[in-house]
Amino acid sequence: MNSSKKYSVEIIQDNYLLAEAFNLRYKINKQINPAMVAHCAQPFECDVYDKRSIHIGLFLKKKNEKLLVGY
């Protein structure tokens, strides 16, 4: 990682960020294995385990913003 950038690892509790994380996961899965997300009706991937999982995101701190860059 670039040491001049500030990153943080946090548990995602905000519903908006969680939806963003599921969307990021969908995009990654679509690039790696398109068949994995072929059944998804929208660009959003989650399963039955997500409701009881702890979701952890990697955030880039940029000025006053937190950008989700990993999940």
N, C-alpha and C positions, 0 to 999 in steps of 0.2 A: 504494500500500500504506500501511497505517497504520504510522507510524514508531514507535509505542509497542510494536509486536509484533516479536518476533525470529524471523526466517526464516533457513533455511539451505538450500543446494542441495547435494545429495550424490548420489553414485553408489549405487544400491541393490544391495547384495550379499546381504542377508539374505533367505532364501527366503520367510519369513512376510511381510516387507514387499513383496517382489516380487508375491506373490499378492494382497496388498492393493492394489497398484498396478494389476494387471490387473483387479481388481474395480472400482476407481475408473474405469478407462478404459471398462469395460463400461457402467457407469451413465451416464457422459457420452455415449457413443455411442448408448445407448438413448434418451436424451432428444433428441439432435440428429437421429438418423436410425435409427429402430427397425428398418428393413429390414436395416441393416448387421449387426446382432447377432441377427437372427431365427434364424439357423442354429445358434446356441450352445445347447447342451443345459443349461447352467448359467450362473449370473451371473458369468461369467469369460471374458474375451476375450483370446486370444493367438494368434499365428500362427507360421509356420516361421521367421520372421526374429528372433523374440524370443530364441531360444536363443543367437544370436551377437551380439546387440545390447548396447549399453551403456545401462542404464536409469538415468535421472536423476529424482530426486524433489525436490519443494519441500516442506520441512517447516516447520511452525510449532512453535517451542519454547514450551511452556506448562508452567511450573513444572518438574517433573522428567520431563516427557513430551515426546516428539517425535511430532507428528501429521502424517500425510501429507495435504497439502492440494492438491497438484498433481503431475502426472506428465508 
